Amino acid sequence: MHEEANGEASPRGVDQGDREFLSLERELTVLFRRARANQGEMAREVHPDLESAAYGLLVRLEECGRQRATELAGYIGVGKATMSRQLRALEQLGLIAREPDPADGRAWLVDLTEEGRRRVGRVREARRERYVTHFSDWDRREVAELARLLHQLNRGMEK
């Protein structure tokens, strides 16, 4: 290992043109690790028995409304069995409700209950307030640019 100009260690023999990608990988690793920890914290704030992975389902339902279970599974990137298990748990906690899809009797539509909507909204508002505090010394255009770049990253990772 040797020191880069920014004081961080990098593997020997790394091509100069690849340093940006190593730096990107390092920063994304830290970001994803923190995001996983935060997701678990937010899930527990919604309900003490909520699994960390289920928080993303609740946010998706809050943002997009009622959806088929298969759409949720595709969005989250899990199989039908995993989705069914997560939805059963969320239903037992009173956070979602399922109903048959009138367009296809074999499919289910999933939506937040009023309690689920209230809990998710409360946690998301608290999280937004924390972001406002954490980024208070950033220019709003920088925050918007970061959001734009993260959106671009997420879209690119869907391919």
Z-matrix of the N, CA and C atoms (Angstrom, degrees):
N
C 1 1.454
C 2 1.529 1 109.15
N 3 1.288 2 116.09 1 147.60
C 4 1.453 3 120.96 2 174.01
C 5 1.519 4 108.69 3 -139.16
N 6 1.312 5 115.18 4 164.96
C 7 1.468 6 121.04 5 -175.26
C 8 1.523 7 110.74 6 -85.87
N 9 1.328 8 115.70 7 133.10
C 10 1.460 9 120.90 8 172.03
C 11 1.516 10 108.10 9 -83.96
N 12 1.301 11 115.75 10 174.67
C 13 1.464 12 121.05 11 -179.99
C 14 1.528 13 111.22 12 -59.70
N 15 1.339 14 118.22 13 -30.56
C 16 1.463 15 120.06 14 -178.64
C 17 1.530 16 112.33 15 -86.23
N 18 1.347 17 117.32 16 6.10
C 19 1.455 18 120.76 17 177.18
C 20 1.512 19 114.03 18 87.82
N 21 1.323 20 118.91 19 -0.80
C 22 1.459 21 122.62 20 -179.22
C 23 1.524 22 108.90 21 -91.09
N 24 1.314 23 115.72 22 147.74
C 25 1.458 24 121.00 23 178.54
C 26 1.518 25 109.67 24 -79.53
N 27 1.339 26 116.61 25 142.88
C 28 1.460 27 121.03 26 174.24
C 29 1.521 28 107.85 27 -137.74
N 30 1.330 29 116.61 28 154.58
C 31 1.460 30 119.38 29 -179.47
C 32 1.519 31 111.34 30 -62.21
N 33 1.339 32 115.75 31 146.60
C 34 1.468 33 120.63 32 176.43
C 35 1.523 34 109.54 33 -66.14
N 36 1.298 35 115.31 34 149.77
C 37 1.451 36 120.74 35 175.37
C 38 1.519 37 114.33 36 77.98
N 39 1.311 38 116.88 37 9.08
C 40 1.461 39 119.25 38 178.86
C 41 1.517 40 108.23 39 -74.21
N 42 1.309 41 115.22 40 127.82
C 43 1.455 42 121.10 41 178.30
C 44 1.522 43 109.20 42 -59.37
N 45 1.301 44 118.04 43 138.23
C 46 1.460 45 123.25 44 -179.39
C 47 1.526 46 111.45 45 -51.45
N 48 1.327 47 117.75 46 -39.06
C 49 1.450 48 122.22 47 -178.91
C 50 1.524 49 113.31 48 -71.14
N 51 1.326 50 118.21 49 -16.35
C 52 1.462 51 121.45 50 -178.90
C 53 1.521 52 112.98 51 -93.84
N 54 1.299 53 118.09 52 -8.69
C 55 1.463 54 120.52 53 -177.98
C 56 1.528 55 111.91 54 -60.65
N 57 1.332 56 116.57 55 -38.05
C 58 1.460 57 119.27 56 179.25
C 59 1.528 58 110.96 57 -60.89
N 60 1.340 59 115.61 58 -37.74
C 61 1.461 60 119.38 59 -178.90
C 62 1.525 61 111.64 60 -74.27
N 63 1.316 62 116.99 61 -33.78
C 64 1.465 63 119.64 62 174.04
C 65 1.528 64 110.43 63 -66.40
N 66 1.310 65 115.93 64 -40.84
C 67 1.459 66 120.44 65 177.24
C 68 1.526 67 110.14 66 -63.77
N 69 1.334 68 116.89 67 -42.78
C 70 1.462 69 121.54 68 176.88
C 71 1.525 70 110.30 69 -59.90
N 72 1.314 71 117.14 70 -45.99
C 73 1.462 72 121.42 71 -179.42
C 74 1.525 73 110.71 72 -60.65
N 75 1.316 74 116.72 73 -43.58
C 76 1.467 75 121.58 74 -179.70
C 77 1.529 76 110.56 75 -62.46
N 78 1.326 77 116.72 76 -47.11
C 79 1.462 78 120.26 77 -177.98
C 80 1.532 79 111.93 78 -68.36
N 81 1.335 80 117.26 79 -38.05
C 82 1.459 81 119.58 80 176.97
C 83 1.527 82 111.35 81 -66.18
N 84 1.328 83 117.16 82 -36.83
C 85 1.462 84 120.55 83 177.49
C 86 1.519 85 110.37 84 -60.09
N 87 1.317 86 117.05 85 -45.43
C 88 1.468 87 120.99 86 178.33
C 89 1.528 88 109.97 87 -64.27
N 90 1.332 89 116.70 88 -46.04
C 91 1.462 90 121.10 89 -179.60
C 92 1.532 91 110.85 90 -59.62
N 93 1.330 92 117.79 91 -47.26
C 94 1.464 93 121.07 92 -178.30
C 95 1.530 94 111.27 93 -65.40
N 96 1.310 95 117.24 94 -38.61
C 97 1.473 96 120.72 95 178.23
C 98 1.526 97 109.72 96 -62.36
N 99 1.318 98 116.29 97 -45.70
C 100 1.469 99 120.09 98 178.68
C 101 1.530 100 110.98 99 -66.53
N 102 1.329 101 116.65 100 -38.45
C 103 1.468 102 120.23 101 179.72
C 104 1.520 103 110.63 102 -63.14
N 105 1.334 104 117.58 103 -41.13
C 106 1.474 105 120.14 104 178.12
C 107 1.517 106 110.65 105 -62.27
N 108 1.317 107 117.03 106 -43.28
C 109 1.465 108 120.59 107 179.07
C 110 1.527 109 110.28 108 -64.41
N 111 1.328 110 116.98 109 -43.76
C 112 1.469 111 120.98 110 178.82
C 113 1.516 112 111.69 111 -64.49
N 114 1.331 113 117.13 112 -37.76
C 115 1.458 114 120.09 113 179.78
C 116 1.524 115 110.25 114 -63.48
N 117 1.320 116 117.22 115 -40.05
C 118 1.458 117 120.22 116 177.09
C 119 1.519 118 111.19 117 -63.65
N 120 1.316 119 116.46 118 -41.18
C 121 1.466 120 121.43 119 178.50
C 122 1.531 121 110.53 120 -64.07
N 123 1.318 122 116.94 121 -44.53
C 124 1.466 123 120.47 122 -179.93
C 125 1.522 124 110.75 123 -65.77
N 126 1.335 125 116.85 124 -39.60
C 127 1.462 126 120.37 125 178.22
C 128 1.528 127 110.46 126 -59.57
N 129 1.326 128 116.95 127 -45.22
C 130 1.475 129 120.58 128 179.71
C 131 1.524 130 111.35 129 -65.82
N 132 1.340 131 117.31 130 -30.52
C 133 1.463 132 119.98 131 176.54
C 134 1.525 133 111.15 132 -69.03
N 135 1.332 134 117.32 133 -33.56
C 136 1.461 135 120.41 134 176.77
C 137 1.525 136 109.16 135 -68.47
N 138 1.345 137 115.92 136 -48.32
C 139 1.465 138 121.60 137 178.57
C 140 1.528 139 107.49 138 -159.60
N 141 1.333 140 118.33 139 133.64
C 142 1.468 141 120.32 140 -176.78
C 143 1.530 142 113.86 141 -58.66
N 144 1.327 143 118.20 142 -24.81
C 145 1.465 144 121.47 143 -178.36
C 146 1.523 145 113.66 144 -97.49
N 147 1.326 146 116.90 145 5.97
C 148 1.466 147 120.39 146 -176.75
C 149 1.522 148 110.80 147 -78.63
N 150 1.338 149 115.80 148 130.99
C 151 1.465 150 120.76 149 175.53
C 152 1.524 151 109.50 150 -69.89
N 153 1.301 152 115.51 151 145.95
C 154 1.459 153 121.52 152 -179.26
C 155 1.520 154 112.17 153 -55.05
N 156 1.323 155 117.22 154 -45.26
C 157 1.463 156 121.45 155 -175.93
C 158 1.526 157 112.07 156 -64.50
N 159 1.317 158 118.10 157 -26.02
C 160 1.455 159 121.33 158 -176.63
C 161 1.523 160 112.38 159 -74.98
N 162 1.316 161 117.94 160 -18.59
C 163 1.465 162 120.15 161 -179.61
C 164 1.530 163 111.18 162 -58.30
N 165 1.316 164 117.59 163 -42.49
C 166 1.456 165 121.85 164 179.72
C 167 1.522 166 112.43 165 -60.81
N 168 1.323 167 117.06 166 -34.19
C 169 1.469 168 120.56 167 176.43
C 170 1.518 169 110.62 168 -64.12
N 171 1.324 170 115.76 169 -44.15
C 172 1.460 171 120.15 170 -179.52
C 173 1.522 172 111.63 171 -63.28
N 174 1.323 173 116.67 172 -42.64
C 175 1.469 174 120.81 173 178.49
C 176 1.524 175 110.16 174 -63.32
N 177 1.329 176 116.65 175 -42.44
C 178 1.465 177 120.41 176 179.09
C 179 1.529 178 110.46 177 -60.57
N 180 1.327 179 116.59 178 -43.70
C 181 1.465 180 120.02 179 179.23
C 182 1.527 181 111.40 180 -66.19
N 183 1.325 182 116.86 181 -37.20
C 184 1.462 183 119.22 182 178.26
C 185 1.530 184 110.40 183 -64.05
N 186 1.322 185 116.17 184 -41.98
C 187 1.459 186 120.67 185 -176.54
C 188 1.528 187 113.12 186 -76.38
N 189 1.320 188 117.70 187 -37.01
C 190 1.471 189 120.91 188 -171.11
C 191 1.523 190 113.92 189 -110.64
N 192 1.313 191 117.41 190 -11.40
C 193 1.458 192 119.59 191 -178.45
C 194 1.513 193 112.25 192 79.19
N 195 1.302 194 114.28 193 -166.37
C 196 1.455 195 123.24 194 -174.70
C 197 1.524 196 111.75 195 -55.78
N 198 1.335 197 115.63 196 134.32
C 199 1.463 198 121.16 197 -178.73
C 200 1.515 199 110.26 198 -144.41
N 201 1.315 200 115.03 199 161.05
C 202 1.461 201 120.62 200 172.27
C 203 1.523 202 109.19 201 -72.71
N 204 1.314 203 114.51 202 148.73
C 205 1.464 204 120.28 203 177.80
C 206 1.526 205 110.75 204 -59.63
N 207 1.330 206 117.48 205 -36.50
C 208 1.470 207 120.39 206 179.92
C 209 1.531 208 111.42 207 -66.40
N 210 1.339 209 117.09 208 -35.19
C 211 1.474 210 120.33 209 176.36
C 212 1.524 211 110.25 210 -64.93
N 213 1.324 212 116.40 211 -42.84
C 214 1.464 213 120.68 212 178.32
C 215 1.527 214 110.82 213 -62.43
N 216 1.333 215 116.12 214 -43.61
C 217 1.465 216 120.20 215 179.99
C 218 1.523 217 110.42 216 -60.90
N 219 1.329 218 116.44 217 -42.74
C 220 1.463 219 120.20 218 178.70
C 221 1.516 220 112.29 219 -65.12
N 222 1.319 221 116.53 220 -41.16
C 223 1.462 222 120.60 221 -179.54
C 224 1.528 223 110.95 222 -65.21
N 225 1.333 224 116.64 223 -45.46
C 226 1.462 225 120.98 224 -177.94
C 227 1.522 226 111.05 225 -76.13
N 228 1.334 227 116.68 226 -27.45
C 229 1.460 228 120.72 227 179.70
C 230 1.515 229 113.02 228 87.89
N 231 1.334 230 116.66 229 38.69
C 232 1.467 231 120.89 230 177.57
C 233 1.526 232 109.05 231 -125.79
N 234 1.317 233 115.77 232 165.22
C 235 1.456 234 121.57 233 179.01
C 236 1.518 235 112.13 234 -80.73
N 237 1.338 236 114.89 235 171.60
C 238 1.462 237 121.32 236 -178.65
C 239 1.528 238 112.07 237 -59.87
N 240 1.327 239 117.10 238 -42.43
C 241 1.470 240 120.49 239 -177.33
C 242 1.528 241 110.86 240 -63.20
N 243 1.318 242 116.50 241 -44.70
C 244 1.465 243 120.52 242 178.77
C 245 1.519 244 110.34 243 -63.99
N 246 1.337 245 116.79 244 -42.56
C 247 1.460 246 120.51 245 179.83
C 248 1.521 247 110.21 246 -63.69
N 249 1.316 248 117.59 247 -43.56
C 250 1.469 249 120.63 248 179.67
C 251 1.521 250 111.04 249 -60.12
N 252 1.321 251 116.35 250 -43.27
C 253 1.464 252 120.44 251 179.51
C 254 1.523 253 111.05 252 -63.05
N 255 1.345 254 117.21 253 -44.90
C 256 1.459 255 120.58 254 179.71
C 257 1.530 256 111.29 255 -65.11
N 258 1.314 257 116.89 256 -41.37
C 259 1.461 258 119.94 257 179.93
C 260 1.528 259 111.26 258 -66.21
N 261 1.324 260 117.46 259 -39.22
C 262 1.471 261 120.30 260 176.78
C 263 1.521 262 110.51 261 -59.72
N 264 1.330 263 115.82 262 -44.33
C 265 1.468 264 120.25 263 179.98
C 266 1.527 265 110.67 264 -63.50
N 267 1.326 266 117.62 265 -43.32
C 268 1.466 267 121.26 266 179.58
C 269 1.527 268 111.09 267 -65.49
N 270 1.316 269 115.92 268 -36.66
C 271 1.460 270 120.28 269 178.19
C 272 1.533 271 110.04 270 -66.68
N 273 1.326 272 117.03 271 -42.92
C 274 1.462 273 121.10 272 178.80
C 275 1.523 274 111.87 273 -62.92
N 276 1.330 275 117.15 274 -30.47
C 277 1.464 276 121.12 275 177.86
C 278 1.531 277 111.71 276 -81.18
N 279 1.327 278 117.20 277 -5.68
C 280 1.461 279 121.22 278 178.69
C 281 1.520 280 113.89 279 78.84
N 282 1.345 281 116.94 280 19.46
C 283 1.460 282 120.72 281 -176.65
C 284 1.522 283 113.11 282 -94.37
N 285 1.329 284 117.04 283 -24.81
C 286 1.463 285 121.64 284 178.06
C 287 1.525 286 109.67 285 -132.66
N 288 1.307 287 114.53 286 163.45
C 289 1.463 288 121.79 287 172.04
C 290 1.523 289 107.09 288 -132.27
N 291 1.332 290 115.51 289 144.93
C 292 1.466 291 121.08 290 176.59
C 293 1.519 292 108.61 291 -116.45
N 294 1.328 293 113.82 292 144.71
C 295 1.460 294 119.31 293 176.13
C 296 1.517 295 107.62 294 -143.98
N 297 1.333 296 117.29 295 151.73
C 298 1.472 297 119.01 296 178.83
C 299 1.525 298 110.75 297 -61.28
N 300 1.310 299 115.38 298 142.81
C 301 1.463 300 121.59 299 177.49
C 302 1.524 301 107.89 300 -76.61
N 303 1.340 302 119.18 301 118.59
C 304 1.466 303 121.02 302 -178.89
C 305 1.536 304 112.42 303 -61.05
N 306 1.329 305 117.38 304 -25.51
C 307 1.463 306 121.20 305 -179.31
C 308 1.530 307 111.95 306 -80.34
N 309 1.348 308 116.97 307 -19.64
C 310 1.470 309 121.40 308 -178.27
C 311 1.526 310 107.25 309 -155.20
N 312 1.310 311 116.17 310 101.93
C 313 1.462 312 122.05 311 -176.01
C 314 1.513 313 114.85 312 -59.48
N 315 1.329 314 117.76 313 -16.20
C 316 1.469 315 120.18 314 178.53
C 317 1.526 316 111.64 315 -84.15
N 318 1.317 317 117.55 316 -17.98
C 319 1.468 318 122.33 317 -175.09
C 320 1.531 319 110.28 318 -99.29
N 321 1.316 320 114.35 319 158.86
C 322 1.463 321 121.78 320 178.36
C 323 1.519 322 109.87 321 -117.11
N 324 1.321 323 115.80 322 142.66
C 325 1.459 324 122.09 323 170.97
C 326 1.522 325 107.51 324 -102.22
N 327 1.312 326 115.66 325 138.66
C 328 1.461 327 122.48 326 -176.45
C 329 1.519 328 108.31 327 -119.85
N 330 1.316 329 116.69 328 138.15
C 331 1.461 330 120.71 329 176.46
C 332 1.523 331 108.73 330 -148.81
N 333 1.325 332 114.70 331 159.05
C 334 1.459 333 120.34 332 174.87
C 335 1.523 334 109.87 333 -69.41
N 336 1.322 335 115.28 334 143.99
C 337 1.456 336 119.67 335 168.79
C 338 1.521 337 107.18 336 -79.40
N 339 1.315 338 117.33 337 170.21
C 340 1.468 339 119.71 338 176.04
C 341 1.531 340 110.07 339 -59.05
N 342 1.334 341 116.99 340 -40.35
C 343 1.473 342 120.69 341 177.99
C 344 1.523 343 110.38 342 -63.64
N 345 1.320 344 116.86 343 -42.94
C 346 1.466 345 120.66 344 177.99
C 347 1.518 346 111.38 345 -61.89
N 348 1.324 347 116.35 346 -43.48
C 349 1.466 348 121.54 347 179.69
C 350 1.531 349 110.47 348 -62.90
N 351 1.314 350 116.42 349 -42.52
C 352 1.463 351 121.02 350 -179.94
C 353 1.535 352 110.66 351 -63.74
N 354 1.322 353 116.24 352 -47.20
C 355 1.474 354 120.06 353 -177.88
C 356 1.526 355 112.44 354 -66.29
N 357 1.315 356 116.70 355 -45.58
C 358 1.469 357 120.28 356 -180.00
C 359 1.525 358 109.89 357 -64.65
N 360 1.322 359 117.04 358 -42.90
C 361 1.467 360 120.65 359 179.07
C 362 1.515 361 111.96 360 -60.50
N 363 1.321 362 117.05 361 -41.48
C 364 1.465 363 121.17 362 179.23
C 365 1.532 364 111.20 363 -62.73
N 366 1.325 365 116.58 364 -44.60
C 367 1.467 366 120.73 365 -179.09
C 368 1.524 367 110.79 366 -68.01
N 369 1.318 368 117.37 367 -41.91
C 370 1.465 369 120.04 368 179.99
C 371 1.528 370 111.45 369 -65.93
N 372 1.317 371 117.59 370 -36.96
C 373 1.465 372 120.55 371 177.93
C 374 1.528 373 110.07 372 -66.27
N 375 1.323 374 116.92 373 -41.47
C 376 1.475 375 120.17 374 177.54
C 377 1.526 376 110.47 375 -63.56
N 378 1.324 377 116.65 376 -39.89
C 379 1.471 378 121.02 377 178.63
C 380 1.526 379 109.95 378 -65.47
N 381 1.337 380 117.63 379 -42.55
C 382 1.470 381 120.80 380 178.20
C 383 1.524 382 110.40 381 -59.69
N 384 1.329 383 116.57 382 -42.76
C 385 1.465 384 120.18 383 178.75
C 386 1.526 385 111.32 384 -62.11
N 387 1.334 386 116.44 385 -37.95
C 388 1.481 387 119.42 386 176.85
C 389 1.520 388 110.75 387 -64.92
N 390 1.331 389 117.30 388 -40.36
C 391 1.465 390 119.73 389 178.04
C 392 1.521 391 110.54 390 -63.09
N 393 1.323 392 116.75 391 -41.71
C 394 1.462 393 120.20 392 178.02
C 395 1.528 394 109.63 393 -58.27
N 396 1.318 395 116.77 394 -42.75
C 397 1.471 396 120.99 395 179.16
C 398 1.528 397 111.15 396 -67.32
N 399 1.345 398 117.15 397 -48.93
C 400 1.474 399 121.19 398 -177.47
C 401 1.522 400 112.32 399 -62.22
N 402 1.319 401 116.75 400 -34.00
C 403 1.457 402 120.64 401 -176.01
C 404 1.524 403 112.38 402 -105.51
N 405 1.322 404 117.04 403 21.65
C 406 1.466 405 120.34 404 -176.44
C 407 1.525 406 112.65 405 -63.09
N 408 1.339 407 117.87 406 -25.74
C 409 1.462 408 119.39 407 179.98
C 410 1.535 409 112.21 408 -92.34
N 411 1.336 410 117.17 409 3.27
C 412 1.456 411 121.51 410 175.57
C 413 1.524 412 109.22 411 -90.81
N 414 1.305 413 115.45 412 147.03
C 415 1.452 414 121.25 413 170.55
C 416 1.538 415 107.36 414 -70.18
N 417 1.320 416 117.35 415 141.48
C 418 1.474 417 120.96 416 -179.03
C 419 1.526 418 111.55 417 -58.07
N 420 1.323 419 117.22 418 -30.90
C 421 1.474 420 119.61 419 177.86
C 422 1.521 421 110.86 420 -66.84
N 423 1.353 422 116.82 421 -34.10
C 424 1.465 423 119.89 422 176.43
C 425 1.520 424 110.91 423 -67.07
N 426 1.321 425 116.91 424 -40.01
C 427 1.465 426 120.89 425 177.57
C 428 1.527 427 109.13 426 -62.97
N 429 1.328 428 116.77 427 -44.58
C 430 1.463 429 120.94 428 178.76
C 431 1.525 430 110.78 429 -62.49
N 432 1.320 431 117.24 430 -40.39
C 433 1.467 432 120.97 431 179.31
C 434 1.522 433 110.78 432 -66.39
N 435 1.323 434 117.44 433 -41.44
C 436 1.463 435 120.53 434 176.51
C 437 1.530 436 109.98 435 -60.67
N 438 1.320 437 117.57 436 -45.50
C 439 1.465 438 121.41 437 178.40
C 440 1.525 439 110.66 438 -60.83
N 441 1.321 440 116.78 439 -41.77
C 442 1.470 441 120.79 440 179.17
C 443 1.517 442 111.12 441 -63.01
N 444 1.331 443 116.96 442 -45.15
C 445 1.466 444 120.69 443 -179.57
C 446 1.527 445 111.68 444 -67.18
N 447 1.318 446 117.13 445 -38.71
C 448 1.465 447 119.50 446 177.29
C 449 1.529 448 110.50 447 -65.96
N 450 1.330 449 116.96 448 -38.32
C 451 1.470 450 120.54 449 175.90
C 452 1.528 451 109.95 450 -61.70
N 453 1.315 452 115.90 451 -44.32
C 454 1.469 453 120.61 452 178.61
C 455 1.528 454 109.95 453 -61.74
N 456 1.317 455 117.64 454 -42.33
C 457 1.459 456 122.14 455 177.51
C 458 1.530 457 110.44 456 -60.90
N 459 1.314 458 116.34 457 -48.05
C 460 1.457 459 120.13 458 -179.01
C 461 1.523 460 111.95 459 -62.10
N 462 1.327 461 116.49 460 -42.11
C 463 1.468 462 120.08 461 177.84
C 464 1.521 463 110.46 462 -62.47
N 465 1.327 464 116.13 463 -41.81
C 466 1.468 465 119.73 464 179.75
C 467 1.516 466 113.20 465 -66.02
N 468 1.322 467 116.84 466 -29.36
C 469 1.466 468 120.67 467 -179.13
C 470 1.531 469 111.87 468 -80.31
N 471 1.335 470 117.55 469 -12.08
C 472 1.465 471 121.28 470 178.25
C 473 1.528 472 111.16 471 -75.20
N 474 1.311 473 116.87 472 -19.95
C 475 1.481 474 121.34 473 -175.11
C 476 1.499 475 111.66 474 -77.10
